[in-house]
Amino acid sequence: MKCLYCDCTESKVIDSRSAEDGTTIRRRRECTACGRRFTTYETIEVTPVLVVKNNGTRESFNAEKVRNGIIKSCEKRPVPMSVIDDMVADISKQVYNSMDSEISSKKIGEMVMERLKKADEVAYVRYASVYRSFKDISSFMAELEKMMKADKKD
């Protein structure tokens, strides 16, 4: 690791500890040439996963976009932020664990809806209404009826 102050490439680690999120290691280092101390962070290198959108374009998977969509659907609902964070973490883990370099936005949407349905049905319907882009009230009602039938089976 190169020293910030004198550009020396030799340093020794004084202290190592896991950062708050558990995915990063914070290292306190001391330069062997000038003796000054500095901090470095070590994280896991993640291979990017591309999201294939409905129009065929591709963009990097962004968990923040998933979080924002879930937050919007849960607005004014009794869904704690910890539940939303767990959903986002679970979806992110599933995306990265799939070992695929690409995933469709449709698949991500299905993952979100699956979790929202368990957390809050109103939030689920809100998300589904945007995600499935209901053309009219009858397609919206068909989705609600499907939900109600599934509830009766459970």
C-alpha positions as CSV (number, residue, x, y, z in Angstrom):
1,M,0.0,0.0,0.0
2,K,1.4,3.4,-1.0
3,C,1.8,6.0,1.7
4,L,-0.3,9.1,1.2
5,Y,2.5,11.4,2.5
6,C,5.8,10.1,1.1
7,D,4.7,7.6,-1.6
8,C,6.7,4.8,0.0
9,T,5.2,1.4,-0.8
10,E,6.2,-0.2,2.5
11,S,3.8,0.0,5.5
12,K,2.9,-2.2,8.4
13,V,-0.6,-2.9,9.7
14,I,-1.1,-1.5,13.2
15,D,-4.8,-2.5,13.6
16,S,-7.4,-4.4,11.6
17,R,-11.1,-4.5,12.3
18,S,-14.3,-5.3,10.5
19,A,-16.3,-2.2,9.5
20,E,-19.9,-1.8,10.7
21,D,-21.5,-3.5,7.7
22,G,-19.3,-6.6,8.0
23,T,-18.3,-6.6,4.4
24,T,-15.3,-4.3,4.8
25,I,-12.1,-4.5,6.7
26,R,-10.6,-1.3,8.1
27,R,-6.9,-1.3,8.4
28,R,-4.8,1.2,10.3
29,R,-1.3,1.4,8.7
30,E,2.0,3.0,9.6
31,C,4.5,4.0,6.8
32,T,7.9,2.4,7.5
33,A,9.7,5.4,5.8
34,C,8.1,8.5,7.3
35,G,6.2,6.9,10.3
36,R,2.9,8.6,9.6
37,R,-0.3,6.7,9.9
38,F,-3.2,6.3,7.5
39,T,-6.3,4.1,7.1
40,T,-7.2,1.8,4.3
41,Y,-10.4,-0.2,3.6
42,E,-10.5,-3.7,2.0
43,T,-13.7,-4.9,0.3
44,I,-14.7,-7.9,-1.7
45,E,-14.5,-7.3,-5.5
46,V,-17.9,-7.9,-6.9
47,T,-18.3,-9.0,-10.6
48,P,-21.0,-6.7,-12.1
49,V,-24.3,-8.2,-13.0
50,L,-26.1,-6.5,-15.9
51,V,-29.9,-6.0,-15.8
52,V,-31.5,-6.5,-19.2
53,K,-34.4,-4.1,-19.4
54,N,-37.6,-4.7,-21.3
55,N,-36.4,-2.6,-24.2
56,G,-33.2,-4.6,-24.5
57,T,-30.9,-2.1,-23.0
58,R,-28.5,-3.2,-20.2
59,E,-27.3,-1.5,-17.1
60,S,-25.5,-2.5,-13.9
61,F,-27.6,-4.0,-11.1
62,N,-28.2,-1.3,-8.6
63,A,-29.6,-2.3,-5.2
64,E,-30.5,1.3,-4.5
65,K,-33.0,1.3,-7.4
66,V,-34.6,-1.8,-5.9
67,R,-34.7,-0.1,-2.5
68,N,-36.3,3.1,-3.9
69,G,-39.0,1.1,-5.7
70,I,-39.8,-0.8,-2.5
71,I,-39.8,2.3,-0.4
72,K,-42.2,4.0,-2.8
73,S,-44.6,1.1,-2.7
74,C,-44.5,1.0,1.1
75,E,-45.1,4.7,1.5
76,K,-47.5,5.4,4.4
77,R,-47.6,1.7,5.2
78,P,-46.5,0.0,8.5
79,V,-43.5,-1.6,6.9
80,P,-40.3,-1.0,9.0
81,M,-37.2,0.1,7.3
82,S,-35.4,-3.0,8.7
83,V,-37.8,-5.2,6.7
84,I,-37.1,-3.2,3.5
85,D,-33.4,-3.5,4.1
86,D,-33.8,-7.3,4.6
87,M,-35.7,-7.5,1.3
88,V,-33.1,-5.6,-0.6
89,A,-30.2,-7.6,0.9
90,D,-32.0,-10.8,0.1
91,I,-32.7,-9.8,-3.5
92,S,-29.1,-8.6,-4.0
93,K,-27.8,-11.8,-2.5
94,Q,-30.0,-13.9,-4.9
95,V,-28.9,-11.8,-7.9
96,Y,-25.2,-12.2,-7.1
97,N,-25.5,-15.8,-6.1
98,S,-27.2,-16.8,-9.4
99,M,-23.7,-16.7,-10.9
100,D,-25.3,-15.2,-14.1
101,S,-23.7,-12.2,-15.7
102,E,-27.1,-10.9,-16.8
103,I,-30.6,-10.9,-15.2
104,S,-33.8,-9.6,-16.6
105,S,-35.6,-6.7,-15.0
106,K,-38.7,-8.9,-15.1
107,K,-37.0,-11.5,-12.8
108,I,-36.0,-8.7,-10.3
109,G,-39.5,-7.4,-10.3
110,E,-40.9,-10.8,-9.6
111,M,-38.4,-11.2,-6.7
112,V,-39.6,-7.8,-5.3
113,M,-43.3,-8.7,-5.6
114,E,-42.8,-12.1,-4.0
115,R,-41.3,-10.4,-0.9
116,L,-43.7,-7.5,-0.8
117,K,-46.7,-9.9,-0.9
118,K,-45.5,-11.4,2.3
119,A,-44.7,-8.1,4.0
120,D,-47.7,-5.9,3.0
121,E,-50.4,-6.7,0.5
122,V,-51.2,-3.0,-0.2
123,A,-47.5,-2.3,-1.0
124,Y,-47.6,-5.4,-3.2
125,V,-50.6,-4.1,-5.2
126,R,-49.0,-0.7,-5.5
127,Y,-45.8,-2.2,-6.8
128,A,-47.6,-4.7,-9.1
129,S,-49.7,-1.9,-10.6
130,V,-46.6,-0.1,-11.8
131,Y,-44.6,-3.2,-12.6
132,R,-47.3,-4.9,-14.6
133,S,-48.5,-1.6,-16.0
134,F,-52.2,-2.5,-15.9
135,K,-53.9,-1.2,-19.0
136,D,-57.4,-0.9,-17.4
137,I,-59.4,-1.5,-14.3
138,S,-60.3,-5.1,-15.3
139,S,-56.7,-6.2,-15.5
140,F,-56.1,-4.6,-12.1
141,M,-59.2,-6.4,-10.7
142,A,-58.0,-9.7,-12.2
143,E,-54.7,-9.4,-10.2
144,L,-56.6,-8.6,-7.0
145,E,-58.9,-11.6,-7.6
146,K,-55.9,-13.8,-8.1
147,M,-54.5,-12.6,-4.8
148,M,-57.7,-13.2,-3.0
149,K,-58.0,-16.7,-4.3
150,A,-54.4,-17.4,-3.2
151,D,-55.2,-16.1,0.3
152,K,-58.2,-18.4,0.6
153,K,-56.0,-21.4,-0.2
154,D,-53.5,-20.5,2.5
